[in-house]
Amino acid sequence: MDLHQIGFDREKYLALQSEHIEARRRQFGGKLYLEFGGKLFDDFHASRVLPGFTPDNKIAMLEKLADDVEVVIVVSAADIARHKVRADLGIGYDADVLRLVDAFRGYGLHVGSVVLSRMTDDNRQAKAFKRKLERLGLRVFRHYPIKGYPHDVATIVSDAGYGRNEYIETTRDLVVVTGPGPGSGKMASCLSQLYHDHRRGIASGYAKFETFPIWNLPLDHPVNVAYEAATVDLDDVNMIDPYHLAAYGEQAVNYNRDVEIFPVLNLLFERMVGSSPYQSPTDMGVNMAGNCISDDAVCRRASEQEIIRRYYKALVDEKRDELEPALSDKVALLMGQLGISATDRPVVSPALALAKKTKAPASAIELPDGQVVTGKTSALLGCCSAMLLDALKALAGIDPDVKLLATENIEPIQRLKTEHLGSRNPRLHTDEVLIALAVSANTDDNARRALDELNGLQGCDVHTTTILGTVDEGIFRNLGVNVTSEPVYQSKGLYRKR
């Protein structure tokens, strides 16, 4: 797939989104709690399935409203206790809260507070995190589990439900509510605020900015199916919004959690103002992404590739944790519905063929022009390191036979690893290869030219025939490379360094 193909109109999206949010603010005439689903700064999933959608699209739109915006970050206390990690960044949710605060401030946006949702008295980790945030000068509010949530509407919309939560004190009229990941409690925090505002006589409203699923694309469109594949661990299921169909006689796509919570939102509005402004969960949204797809075929192909990536991720996660193939089976079912298979990923077959030929781990990368470069395991280099060097040579137009790193420069690094640093694997990892290449670039023009092409790897697809170690995984993540792996370990040892 050509990485330069564009299927999404970014500028149209920014304009439409800003207009739609302003219209929703006018609708309520007071404070608007705008729940942001997905990721604000680094929505790489969206940029992969909608080529042309940049990871900072949402934040660029908010910058236009910076003087009116206050950010509230919601994180689940239960996720803090179980040390939940963002898979795309490799950091815990606690660390990601701090990262988000710094990132928002870096864009000139005001972060008002942090909410710890699902807080319990016995959660020592969350209590310690609360103290840490307060020492850093952040205000922290606690929200608690509600018995019967989300089905016991009468309890939820009462002093024993939302009324028990601490009121989030805000100073601006557009309150953006976001969090490190799904299931953080963002919607519940917004609805809790509506309840408390009503008791205080404050006019306020709620809207949702959720990119996926895209409500005005078909249920079986690959973009929507890719969202379902990305959230199989949450048991999210895309579905036709039954409330929207009943109210308007037209189909709109939503997902199960929003459909389940809609009666709560409706009852909340009815108890406050006598009627609800929304006829359906889809009405709550302000998502204009579906109106900004400029090339449907490009987005379909990109989404199919993302689903295959999610399949391999599920396989590897299950292998690492010795789990039954529940999640990978779900993604495989989605692939079957679209008529695609794992080998439709262009880098899979070349990597597997080279591994079979050499009887050793192998890898393959697809460059922006569609060229596939493979890497094999040797005495000096791991397959990913060899592939990385050959890919950089191809991007720089360097003769494939040119050696970017001389054997006499690699061997001292190998001796250092095995004789002094306790490594049993003398082959150079990708980080070591890049450091050696950077050193060589001072005296070798080919090495310099190759190093200058690192940015050209961003967005490329890689497949490896064995599960990557944390070092190589981190390097590829930092380079913006999309990596999948066969669910196979290179060694048969029981201990794995994560």
Secondary structure, 3 states (H helix, E strand, C coil): CCCCCCCECHHHHHHHHHHHHHHHHHHHCCEEEEEECCCCCCCHHHHHHCCCCCCCHHHHHHHCCHHHEEEEEEEEHHHHHCCCEECCCCEEHHHHHHHHHHHHHHCCCEEEEEEEECCCCCCHHHHHHHHHHHHCCCCEEECCCCCCCCCCHHHHCCCCCHHHCCCCCCCCCEEEEECCCCCCCHHHHHHHHHHHHHHHCCCEEEEEECCCCCCCCCCCCHHHHHHHHHCHHHCCCEEECHHHHHHHCCCCEEEHHHHHHHHHHHHHHHHHHCCCCCCCCHHHECCCHHHHECCHHHHHHHHHHHHHHHHHHHHHHHHHCCCCCHHHHHHHHHHHHHCCCHHHCCCHHHHHHHHHHHCCCEEEEECCCCCEEEEECCCCECHHHHHHHHHHHHHHCCCCCCCCCCHHHHHHHHHHHHHHCCCCCCCECHHHHHHHHHHHCCCCHHHHHHHCCHHHHCCCEEEECCCCCHHHHHHHHHHCCEEEECCCCCCCCCCCCC
